[in-house]
């Protein structure tokens, strides 16, 4: 049997890949506090670990001004938070 058929097939996995913990705006809307950080998300059970980076996605709506701190934001999430009168802060890793 030829060598290329005997070797395992597989893709490439980058060593420096960043896996974000995702949180949607719909979940942020349910939190009573106006200042939201990774520590608040951890205490509410929305993320698993504070050591891994958090990304906020734009699924859902925001009806009040929120001050959100996270490692990354999608463009739609950032636009919706700012449009509601809130602010976005990027936390370094």
Secondary structure, DSSP 8 states (H G I E B T S, - for coil): --HHHHS-------TT----EEEEHHHHHT---SEE-HHHHHHTTSSS-SSS-EEEE--S---S--EEEESEE-HHHHHHHHHTT-EEEE---
